[in-house]
Amino acid sequence: MPGLAALGSVFGLGFLYFISAIPAGAALGLPLWLATLAAWLGYSAGGLLVAFSGGALRDWIARKMRVETRPARPTLLLRAWQRFGLPGLGLLAPVTVGPQIGAVIALALGAKRGPVAFWLAAGAIPWALLFAGLTAGGVHVIR
C-alpha cells in the first residue's frame, strides 16, 4: 500500500499546484491511477472549499490575488466565461489560475456555488487524464 505521506503530498499539490501533482505522485512511487485520483481530489477540494466558504475567505483571496472581474482588457478566463460560461472557465482553471481563484472569479461573475464546484472538478478531469498519460509516456518538461 502506498505511503500515506505520499498520498497526502499529492493531494496537497493538487490543492495548490495541480500541474505538478501527478508527476510528483509517480516520482513518490504511487501507482499512476492513484496519483491521478489524489491530485484530482485535491484540486476539487480547493474549488469546493472556496465555493462553499464564507464571503470573508473569498474576499481575502480576491484581494490577495488582485482578481478583477471587469479589467480594461478581458483576460483569457473572462473571454472563456463570455463565450462558454462556467464550463469554459472550469476547463481552463486547472492550467491557469487553479481552483481557488477560479471559484472566486466564477462566484464574482454571478455563478451559484454548486455548479462552480461541479464545473471546476469536471474541468480538471481531462487535464488529469492528459497529465497521467504524459507521465506514463515519460514526457519530461525539465531534464
C-alpha positions in Angstrom: 0.0 0.0 0.0 1.3 3.4 -0.9 2.5 5.6 1.9 0.0 8.0 3.5 2.6 10.8 3.3 2.9 10.3 -0.5 -0.9 10.4 -0.9 -1.1 13.5 1.3 1.6 15.2 -0.6 -0.1 14.6 -4.0 -3.4 15.7 -2.5 -1.8 18.9 -1.2 -0.1 19.5 -4.5 -3.4 19.0 -6.3 -4.9 21.6 -4.0 -2.2 24.1 -4.6 -0.5 23.4 -7.9 -2.3 20.8 -10.0 0.1 20.6 -12.9 2.9 19.1 -10.8 0.8 16.8 -8.7 0.6 13.7 -10.9 4.2 13.6 -11.9 5.2 14.1 -8.3 2.9 11.2 -7.2 4.6 9.0 -9.8 8.0 10.1 -8.5 6.9 9.2 -5.0 6.1 5.7 -6.1 2.3 5.9 -6.2 0.5 3.9 -8.9 -0.4 6.3 -11.7 -4.1 5.8 -11.2 -3.8 6.6 -7.5 -1.6 9.7 -8.1 -4.2 10.9 -10.7 -7.1 10.4 -8.3 -5.4 12.0 -5.3 -4.3 15.0 -7.4 -7.9 15.4 -8.8 -9.4 15.1 -5.4 -7.0 17.7 -4.0 -7.8 20.1 -6.9 -11.5 19.5 -6.4 -11.3 20.1 -2.7 -9.7 23.5 -3.4 -12.6 24.6 -5.5 -15.2 23.1 -3.1 -13.6 24.9 -0.1 -13.7 28.3 -1.8 -17.1 27.8 -3.4 -18.8 26.9 -0.1 -16.7 29.0 2.3 -17.8 32.3 3.7 -17.5 35.5 1.8 -14.6 36.6 4.0 -12.3 33.9 2.6 -13.4 34.7 -0.9 -12.8 38.4 -0.4 -9.4 37.8 1.1 -8.3 35.6 -1.9 -9.7 38.2 -4.4 -7.7 41.0 -2.6 -4.6 38.9 -2.2 -4.5 37.8 -5.9 -5.9 41.0 -7.3 -8.8 39.3 -9.0 -10.7 41.7 -11.3 -13.9 40.8 -13.0 -14.0 43.9 -15.1 -10.5 44.6 -16.3 -9.8 47.1 -19.2 -8.8 44.2 -21.5 -10.6 40.8 -20.9 -8.3 38.0 -19.8 -8.4 34.5 -21.2 -10.6 33.3 -18.4 -13.1 36.2 -18.9 -13.2 35.6 -22.6 -13.9 31.9 -21.9 -16.6 32.9 -19.5 -18.2 35.2 -22.1 -18.1 32.5 -24.8 -18.6 29.2 -22.9 -19.8 30.2 -19.5 -18.9 28.2 -16.4 -17.9 25.0 -18.2 -15.2 27.0 -20.2 -13.9 28.6 -17.0 -13.8 25.2 -15.3 -11.8 23.7 -18.2 -9.2 26.5 -18.2 -8.8 27.0 -14.4 -6.6 23.8 -13.9 -3.9 25.1 -16.2 -4.2 28.8 -15.5 -5.3 30.1 -12.1 -6.3 27.0 -10.1 -9.4 26.1 -8.3 -9.4 28.7 -5.6 -9.1 31.8 -7.9 -11.3 30.1 -10.5 -14.0 29.7 -7.9 -13.6 33.4 -6.8 -13.9 34.6 -10.4 -16.9 32.4 -11.1 -18.7 33.5 -7.9 -17.9 37.1 -8.6 -19.4 36.8 -12.0 -22.6 35.5 -10.5 -22.4 31.7 -10.7 -24.0 29.6 -8.0 -21.8 27.7 -5.6 -22.9 24.1 -6.5 -22.3 24.5 -10.3 -19.0 26.2 -9.6 -17.7 23.3 -7.5 -19.0 20.8 -10.1 -17.5 22.5 -13.2 -14.2 23.1 -11.5 -14.0 19.4 -10.6 -15.3 18.3 -14.0 -12.9 20.6 -15.9 -9.9 19.1 -14.2 -10.7 15.5 -15.4 -9.4 15.9 -19.0 -6.3 17.6 -17.7 -5.7 14.9 -15.1 -6.0 12.2 -17.8 -3.7 14.1 -20.1 -1.1 14.7 -17.3 -1.3 11.0 -16.4 -0.8 10.0 -20.0 2.2 12.2 -20.4 3.7 11.0 -17.1 3.1 7.3 -18.2 4.7 8.1 -21.5 7.8 9.5 -19.8 7.4 13.0 -21.1 9.8 15.4 -19.3 9.4 19.1 -19.1 12.7 19.5 -17.1 15.6 17.3 -17.9 
